[in-house]
């Protein structure tokens, strides 16, 4: 009896039958992956285990071609593959529960092996059930690129690239992989959220491949100075090493450094100088500086004497530093109640710094009275000398 059962298995091949056909098949895994040259297993499980159920129906595994036609990979009469040098077949007990597992092994995976595989439960009246699995031929990335503003790079480089502090479009893209790449952008150790990855078919390859990109405007602030910005691309479920492209950011701040000192003077002092040193990260000139009287709105420009005879003198100390001075021709009383400020235009912003003029002790009315008394004293001395 046992020999008869064995003969029946050999003759029937991939067969699954039951009084109710729906819901009997399961494909494992849900999605298969393999690299060129590897082998991969696709299993179709049938819930039925009784021999009399395997008399009227068949489990057939097919491969859907690019033209949508299907090639049967199993022989209807024997438990064997249609191309045994390419495919291996085995009928095994299910891992869990009763039933049979029909395992298809695709040997030495080639590019043409990718696509959809179907497990069909066929009866005398037609296909009672169909389950489909996608088999992806894993492809490594062919390219990666990081673009920040107008600067673009396709590898990790130690180079430092200058950027003025501001907003820049950052694009991380990679191509040539299957499945589509997963993309990430880092500045230093911090991952930046650039939103959803846009994925399209990569038509530059003869095989199925994809390219992806993420882009977003990022504000490059001073806190990112001398930090690495990186585009990282990986191919999921592949085992391929992730690839990166990046460089070091050198952020040039748009805020200059302005250092000024308040000045003391006496009433009616002449040529009183109020000085400010202005420094930036890029070359600057005196053409972008002026002084203002915040009380009356009077503007003072380099080399041009104003109505009150005040004038701005400016000179370059080095390529990135200037010295700007407001020279007050004669100190009037209202100058002590005025806030003067130097103003410097740098890129898209105007930067100001206030300077105050304070009155020295002994100046003002008390000083005038002292001078008057001294004059009368000298006059008296001269009179006494003449009388003597």
TAQUITA-V578284 format. One record per backbone hydrogen bond with DSSP energy under -1.0 kcal/mol. NH is the residue of the N-H (numbers start at 1). CO is the residue of the C=O. E is the energy in kcal/mol with one decimal. If there is no record, write none. Layout:
# TAQUITA-V578284
nh:co:e
NH:CO:E
NH:CO:E
This chain:
# TAQUITA-V578284
nh:co:e
5:1:-1.9
6:2:-1.9
7:3:-1.9
8:4:-2.3
9:5:-2.0
10:6:-2.1
11:7:-1.9
12:8:-2.7
13:9:-1.9
15:13:-1.3
26:45:-1.7
28:43:-2.8
32:134:-2.5
34:136:-1.6
37:109:-3.0
38:35:-1.9
40:106:-1.7
42:104:-2.9
43:28:-2.9
44:102:-2.5
45:26:-3.4
46:100:-3.1
47:24:-1.7
53:50:-1.2
54:51:-1.9
58:122:-2.2
59:14:-2.4
60:120:-2.5
62:118:-2.5
63:71:-2.2
64:116:-2.8
65:69:-3.5
68:65:-1.9
71:63:-2.4
73:61:-3.0
75:80:-2.4
80:78:-2.2
82:73:-1.6
86:83:-1.9
87:83:-3.0
88:105:-2.3
90:103:-1.4
92:101:-3.1
94:99:-1.6
100:46:-2.0
101:92:-3.8
102:44:-2.9
103:90:-3.0
104:42:-3.3
105:88:-3.1
106:40:-3.0
107:86:-2.7
109:38:-3.7
113:110:-1.9
115:135:-2.9
117:133:-2.9
118:62:-2.2
119:131:-3.0
120:60:-3.3
121:129:-2.8
122:58:-3.0
123:126:-3.4
128:121:-2.9
129:121:-1.1
131:119:-2.1
133:117:-2.8
135:115:-3.6
136:32:-2.9
138:34:-3.0
139:178:-2.1
142:175:-2.8
143:175:-1.5
145:173:-2.7
146:153:-3.0
147:171:-2.6
148:151:-2.9
149:169:-2.4
151:148:-2.4
153:146:-2.5
157:246:-2.5
161:248:-2.4
163:250:-2.6
165:252:-2.7
166:220:-1.4
168:218:-2.5
170:216:-2.9
171:147:-2.9
172:214:-2.7
173:145:-2.4
174:212:-2.1
175:143:-2.0
177:210:-1.3
178:139:-1.6
182:234:-3.1
184:232:-2.3
186:230:-2.2
187:190:-2.5
188:228:-3.2
190:187:-1.7
192:185:-3.1
198:213:-3.0
200:211:-2.3
202:209:-2.6
205:202:-1.1
210:177:-2.8
211:200:-2.5
212:174:-2.5
213:198:-1.8
214:172:-2.3
216:170:-1.8
218:168:-3.1
220:166:-3.2
221:219:-1.1
224:221:-2.0
225:222:-1.8
226:249:-2.9
227:224:-1.8
229:247:-2.8
230:186:-2.8
231:245:-3.1
232:184:-3.2
233:243:-2.9
234:182:-2.0
238:235:-1.1
243:233:-2.6
245:231:-1.8
246:155:-1.9
247:229:-1.5
248:159:-2.4
249:227:-3.1
250:161:-2.3
252:163:-3.2
257:279:-3.0
259:277:-2.7
261:275:-1.2
263:356:-2.1
265:358:-2.4
268:331:-2.6
269:266:-2.2
271:329:-1.2
272:328:-1.8
274:326:-2.2
276:324:-2.3
277:259:-2.9
278:322:-2.6
279:257:-2.8
280:320:-2.1
284:319:-1.6
288:285:-1.1
289:286:-1.6
290:343:-2.0
291:300:-2.6
292:341:-2.3
293:298:-2.4
294:339:-2.2
297:293:-2.3
300:291:-2.9
303:312:-2.8
304:301:-1.9
306:310:-3.0
309:306:-2.0
311:327:-1.8
312:301:-1.1
313:325:-2.8
315:323:-2.1
317:321:-2.2
318:321:-1.8
322:278:-2.5
323:315:-3.0
324:276:-2.8
325:313:-3.1
326:274:-2.6
327:311:-3.2
328:272:-3.2
331:269:-2.8
335:332:-1.1
336:333:-1.4
340:355:-2.0
341:292:-1.9
342:353:-2.2
343:290:-3.3
344:351:-3.0
345:288:-2.6
346:349:-2.9
349:346:-1.9
351:344:-2.9
353:342:-1.9
355:340:-3.8
358:263:-3.0
360:265:-2.7
363:360:-1.6
368:364:-1.8
369:365:-2.6
370:366:-2.0
371:367:-2.1
372:368:-2.4
373:369:-2.4
374:370:-1.9
375:371:-1.8
376:372:-2.3
377:373:-2.2
378:374:-2.2
379:375:-2.2
380:376:-2.1
381:377:-2.0
382:378:-2.3
383:379:-2.1
384:380:-2.3
385:381:-2.1
386:382:-2.0
387:383:-2.3
388:384:-1.7
